[in-house]
Amino acid sequence: MIHGSAVRRAAVVATVAWAGRYAGKRIARFRAALPEPTPSRLFAEMVRQWTDEYEKTGFAGGCPVAAATVDSHSPPRRPGKPPPPRSPPGTRRSAQALADMGVPEGRAGALATLVISTLEGALLMARSAQDTGALTSAARELAPLLDSAVVNASQPRAR
């Protein structure tokens, strides 16, 4: 017999894995579409996707990561069960994109986590308020920090 929490955990793991693949593909497309890629422009594109969606279709949608994470707080896993994902979906691809734009690899991972967590938080706030203000504020306020992390903008790595 399969326990309900095991089914829920499997659904959460599948949802988070799907979100990671989806986010990774979107990040690659956003970066490729930028004529002059910078960390702040990449983040602005990530935010624009959501502000456009919310303005066109309302605030019902959103990234499933927060919901899946909240739902995953079931009893501790038993031995033999796969561990939950170690980093938020999209973080690895975001870190690679930031490194490709000149952010030192030692800092790119932490900034990618900041980018994804800021976006997730702004999505929750936007949905709650039914307003895109949190998203646009996040993009505007995080931009200087992201761009200041670039140390070698003259030679971005190609992907």
matplotlib code that plots the C-alpha trace (Angstrom):
import matplotlib.pyplot as plt

x = [0.0, 1.3, 1.0, -0.5, 2.5, 4.7, 2.4, 2.5, 6.3, 6.6, 4.3, 6.3, 9.7, 8.2, 6.8, 10.1, 12.1, 9.7, 10.0, 13.8, 13.8, 11.2, 13.2, 16.5, 15.0, 13.5, 16.8, 18.6, 16.0, 16.0, 19.8, 20.0, 17.4, 19.4, 21.5, 23.8, 23.4, 23.9, 22.8, 20.2, 18.8, 18.5, 16.6, 14.4, 13.5, 12.6, 10.4, 8.9, 7.6, 5.6, 4.4, 3.2, 1.4, -0.2, -1.3, -2.8, -4.3, -4.6, -2.8, -3.9, -0.7, 2.7, 5.8, 5.0, 8.2, 6.9, 3.7, 5.5, 8.1, 5.4, 3.6, 6.8, 7.0, 5.8, 7.3, 11.1, 12.0, 12.9, 16.2, 16.2, 14.0, 15.5, 16.5, 14.7, 16.4, 19.5, 19.0, 16.0, 14.9, 16.7, 19.5, 22.2, 21.2, 21.0, 24.4, 25.9, 24.3, 25.7, 29.1, 28.9, 28.2, 31.3, 30.3, 33.0, 32.0, 32.6, 29.9, 27.5, 25.8, 25.0, 23.7, 21.6, 20.0, 19.3, 17.8, 15.5, 14.5, 13.8, 11.7, 9.8, 9.1, 8.0, 5.7, 4.0, 3.6, 2.3, -0.3, -1.3, -1.7, -3.0, -0.4, 2.9, 4.6, 6.7, 8.0, 9.0, 10.5, 12.6, 14.0, 14.7, 16.3, 18.3, 19.8, 22.7, 23.8, 23.7, 25.6, 28.2, 29.1, 30.5, 34.3, 35.1, 32.3, 34.6, 35.0, 31.7, 31.9, 29.7, 27.3]
y = [0.0, 3.5, 6.0, 9.4, 11.4, 9.2, 10.0, 13.7, 13.7, 12.0, 14.6, 17.4, 16.0, 15.6, 19.2, 20.7, 18.7, 19.9, 23.5, 23.3, 22.1, 24.7, 27.5, 26.3, 26.5, 29.9, 31.3, 30.1, 31.7, 35.0, 35.2, 34.3, 37.1, 39.8, 41.9, 42.9, 40.4, 41.6, 40.1, 42.8, 42.5, 38.7, 39.2, 41.9, 39.4, 36.8, 39.3, 40.6, 37.1, 37.1, 40.8, 40.2, 37.0, 38.6, 41.7, 39.6, 36.6, 37.6, 36.4, 32.8, 31.3, 31.2, 29.2, 25.9, 25.9, 27.7, 25.6, 22.4, 23.3, 24.2, 20.9, 18.9, 19.5, 16.0, 13.7, 13.1, 10.8, 7.2, 5.5, 4.5, 7.4, 9.9, 13.2, 16.4, 18.6, 20.4, 23.8, 25.7, 24.9, 27.1, 28.0, 26.0, 27.5, 31.0, 30.6, 29.4, 32.4, 34.8, 33.3, 33.5, 37.2, 37.8, 37.1, 35.1, 31.4, 31.5, 34.2, 33.2, 30.4, 32.6, 35.4, 32.8, 31.7, 35.4, 35.9, 32.8, 33.5, 37.1, 36.2, 33.5, 35.9, 38.7, 36.2, 35.3, 39.0, 39.9, 37.1, 38.0, 41.7, 41.1, 43.7, 43.5, 46.1, 43.6, 42.2, 45.5, 46.7, 43.5, 44.0, 47.7, 47.2, 44.1, 45.4, 47.5, 44.6, 42.1, 44.2, 45.2, 41.5, 41.5, 41.6, 40.8, 42.1, 42.6, 38.8, 37.1, 33.3, 32.0, 29.1]
z = [0.0, -0.9, 1.8, 0.9, 1.9, -0.3, -3.3, -2.3, -2.0, -5.5, -7.0, -5.4, -6.6, -10.1, -10.0, -8.9, -11.5, -14.2, -13.0, -13.1, -16.7, -17.7, -16.0, -17.5, -21.0, -20.4, -19.0, -22.1, -24.4, -22.5, -22.6, -26.3, -27.1, -25.3, -27.8, -25.0, -22.1, -18.6, -15.4, -14.8, -18.3, -17.9, -14.6, -16.1, -18.9, -16.3, -14.5, -17.7, -18.6, -15.4, -15.5, -19.1, -18.1, -15.1, -17.1, -19.9, -18.0, -14.4, -11.3, -11.2, -12.5, -11.0, -10.6, -8.8, -6.8, -3.7, -3.6, -4.1, -1.5, 1.1, 0.3, 0.7, 4.5, 5.3, 7.9, 7.5, 4.7, 5.4, 4.3, 0.7, -0.4, -2.8, -1.1, -2.1, -4.7, -3.3, -5.0, -6.3, -9.9, -12.4, -10.1, -11.9, -15.3, -13.8, -12.3, -15.6, -17.4, -14.9, -15.1, -18.9, -18.6, -16.5, -12.9, -11.2, -10.9, -7.1, -6.8, -9.6, -7.6, -4.7, -7.0, -8.9, -5.6, -4.9, -8.3, -8.1, -4.5, -5.2, -8.3, -6.3, -3.4, -5.8, -7.6, -4.3, -3.4, -6.8, -6.7, -3.2, -4.0, -7.5, -8.6, -10.5, -8.3, -6.3, -9.5, -11.1, -7.8, -7.5, -11.1, -10.5, -7.1, -7.8, -11.1, -9.7, -7.4, -10.3, -12.7, -10.1, -9.8, -13.4, -13.4, -17.0, -19.2, -22.2, -22.7, -21.9, -22.5, -25.4, -24.9]

ax = plt.figure().add_subplot(projection="3d")
ax.plot(x, y, z, "-o")
ax.set_aspect("equal")
plt.show()
